[in-house]
Amino acid sequence: MSTAYAEPGLPLIVHRPEDVLGYRNYNDLNMTHSGSTFLKVAWEAVGGYQVDKKRRVVPFSDRDFQLRVNAAWPVAVADKTPYSFWRTDSSVDRDLNS
């Protein structure tokens, strides 16, 4: 795993395909899926989400997808910058955590 920098200096952690075999926990590639972007070619190459739970690398469909993509391509993670926020003042929530 190495650190790279994107303009204008956003620190990124780059997870390379050869790193995947060294992962011991499904959280070793720690990504928030709602804040992730992937090229369509990556989605198509790994077959998108694996519906059959018995064929997943890990139990969670989003993390399984991320790990399968990372096994084929480098994945960069900006872990110091939040890309997802939980909104609690929405009328949709109606004072409940939905």
ABEGO torsion letter per residue (X at the ends): XBBBBBOBGBBBBBBBAAAAAABABAAABBBBAAABBBBAAAAAAAGEBBABAAABABABAAAAAAAAAAAABBBBBBAABBABBBBAABAAAGGBBX
